[in-house]
């Protein structure tokens, strides 16, 4: 699998082979290529201010588990499954409950989606739309929140989502359909933007 790191393409299989062959410094290429999406995932799943710590721990665990990584698989879904587990552990063991407002703020800060040159009115509407979506996601069950987050907020295709969550593709489809129906009732104007290309 290849992934883009800045302007360069990273051959994940080659990098993993180099790490396994005794070049641990090569792992930095995978870290650089996937830090952004890992931070977005941790934040969207509730890590809040602990998102960077969660991601750092996930990269350490992924590095330590590279010997069990299945050759030919995509690294991103595998890493995001680890991020999801680390986020769950962090949220469960946190001494204080994070407020919805704090999670919304952290989620908006995690990825500047609106260029500074954008019309302020358009920018305000986009921020309002994302905050409303995050509030609606809070009302879904964990499995529905996960599948919507992976497919639309992290823009993963169906097969990557299935791999990251450890679910069959049929389960991803059915849970996504139910989740989108619930979101449609909570947010009548919600129109999901399609994630990555489907690879049948």
Secondary structure, 3 states (H helix, E strand, C coil): CEEEECCEEEEHHHHHHHHHCCCHHHHHHHHHHHHHHHHHHHHHCCCHHHHHHHHHHHHHHHHHCHHHCCCCCCHHHHHHHHHHHHHHHHHHHCCCCCCHHHHHHHHHHHCCCCCCCCCHHHHHHHHHHHHHHHHHHHCCCHHHHHHHHHHHHCCCCHHHHHHHHCCCHHHHHHHHHHHHHHHHHHCCCCCCCCCCCCCC
